[in-house]
Amino acid sequence: MDTNPHTLCILFAQLGLPSDTGSIKKFIAAHPLGDGLSILEASFWTQSQAAFLSEELQSDSEWAEMIDELAVLLSQDVTGAL
């Protein structure tokens, strides 16, 4: 059983992205999702990142909640809330 916390910082590390709070804020500010665009449809993911996100959401893994949270952050201007 995986008992590690599933945080936004760890999700970014899992995606191979800088995972400190400042880098996450910059990423979110620079990569807004367009109206009605799914996180899985975003063009800024690499093929492996998109595959990871898709697999985790489809299997409703423990990462699904954090991926959903990231989708919300990418859809709104809430970078100050991190």
N, C-alpha and C positions, 0 to 999 in steps of 0.2 A: 504494500500500500504506500502510495506517495503521500507523505505528510508534510512536504515542503510547502511554504506559503506560495500562493499564486498572486503575485503583485504585478503592477504595471511595469516596474523596473525589471523584474525577472522575465516578464513577457518580452520586453524589448531585448534583453540579453539572449533569450531563446531565439529571437528573430535575427540575431547577429547585428543588432543596432546598438549605438551608444545608449547606456541604460541609466545614466544619472538624471536627476530631475530636470536640470537645465537643458540637457540634450533632448529629453522627451518633450518638454515644452516647445523647443524649437522645431522638432519634427512635426508636432501637431499643428503648430502655426503655419508651417510651410506646406502641409499636405492636407488641406481641407477636402472633405468629401463633397462632391456636388450634390445638389438637390436630388433626392431619391436614389443616389448611388450607394450600393452595398459596399461594405468594407472589402468584400471578396472581389468586387469589380474594379477596385482602384488600380490605376495603372502604375503606381509608384512601388508596388511590391515586386520583388524578384520572383521568379518562378517557384523557387523553393519556399519562400516566405508565404506566397499565396497558397501553395499546397498545404503547408503546415496549418495556416488559418482555416482553410476549408475542411481539412481532416478533423481538426479539433472541434469545429462547430458541428459538423455532421455527426460525430460520435458523441456529442454533448459531454465532452470531457470536462475535467476540472478547469481547463483553460477557457471554456466557452464563456463563462461569466466575465472574465477579464477582457476577452476579445470583444464582447458586447459593450463593455465599458469604454474600450478604446474607440469603437465605432461611434459611440455617442460623443466622445471628446472630439473626434475628427469631423463630426457633423455640426458642431456648435462652436462658438467662440468662447470657450471656457478655460483657456490656457492659464488664466490667473487663479483657477481653482485647484491646480495641482499642488 
